[in-house]
Amino acid sequence: MSADQPILYYTWLNDKQWHLYIAATVDGLCYVSSPDQPLEELVLWASNRFPGYVLVEDGQHMEGYAAPIIQYLRGAADALDNVKHDLRGTPFQLAVWEALSRIPYGQTLSYSAVAEMAGRPDAVRAVGAAIGANPVLITIPCHRVIGKNGNLTGYRGGMPMKQALLQLEQSAGSTPNIGKGTVPSNPTAGITTPLSSI
């Protein structure tokens, strides 16, 4: 690693039934994984979105992001209000993600409503694709988007996670159940190989 090479810091967030990788640049949070995914998912994503960056595991650097996410997962409605992001996407994706960030805690909107918020009311399918490409689950609340008929729809983190986050926000303070018995243990337990060699 050269001294001028940019760094993408990451850590494994492990709190109760929540097991996620999170990553950030010096400018902000840029990635929150789906639950219980292997490190390779982060490596692949980073190589596509942050080429030239070096992945460095650093729990201390990531504490400023891990702590508010854990507080949110424990029911603190305003825990994510000041989380900084470093998002990389097309101008359209960035507009959609900004619209998502304006959906209030505990509320849901339809894809068509998000399309209107993003200034693209005729691009509902494209908005859905941009929502699906959201790299920071939880902190950019794409889980708050539901079908026009009120049904839960697809979610990169999986339907159990989406249901748990919505339930958490509805009951603010209770511990959600994201499918006990279906959540595997830490997928990287015992891995001691430095990320730079993966």
Secondary structure as GFF3:
##gff-version 3
##sequence-region A 1 198
A	DSSP	beta_strand	7	15	.	.	.	ID=ss1
A	DSSP	beta_strand	18	25	.	.	.	ID=ss2
A	DSSP	beta_strand	28	32	.	.	.	ID=ss3
A	DSSP	alpha_helix	39	49	.	.	.	ID=ss4
A	DSSP	beta_strand	54	57	.	.	.	ID=ss5
A	DSSP	alpha_helix	59	73	.	.	.	ID=ss6
A	DSSP	alpha_helix	91	101	.	.	.	ID=ss7
A	DSSP	beta_strand	109	110	.	.	.	ID=ss8
A	DSSP	alpha_helix	111	117	.	.	.	ID=ss9
A	DSSP	alpha_helix	124	132	.	.	.	ID=ss10
A	DSSP	three_ten_helix	142	144	.	.	.	ID=ss11
A	DSSP	beta_strand	145	146	.	.	.	ID=ss12
A	DSSP	alpha_helix	159	171	.	.	.	ID=ss13
A	DSSP	three_ten_helix	195	197	.	.	.	ID=ss14
###
